[in-house]
Amino acid sequence: MLDKTASTQTGPDLDKTVGTETGPEPGYAAAVEELDAILDEISSHDLDVDLLAARVERASTLIEICRKRITNARMQVERVMATLAEAPEA
């Protein structure tokens, strides 16, 4: 079952907010972890059909979150690389 609380992890990685169905948007790692849990739940074949639609909808939301985070990370890396390319060599 999904935890209804949310917490923030600190460390060198940016945006490590751990989200829940009702809490803040999860970070990439938390979203992937939740997707894995949903996949395991769906694969168990014991999932009630009424819950199936909700889990698939949540998985769709998590996939969109992951795509957004990957796109943002790619753009950030491209900005850094462009800045490095423009900097005069020492």
Secondary structure as UniProt FT lines:
FT   STRAND          7..8
FT   STRAND          17..18
FT   HELIX           28..43
FT   HELIX           49..86
//
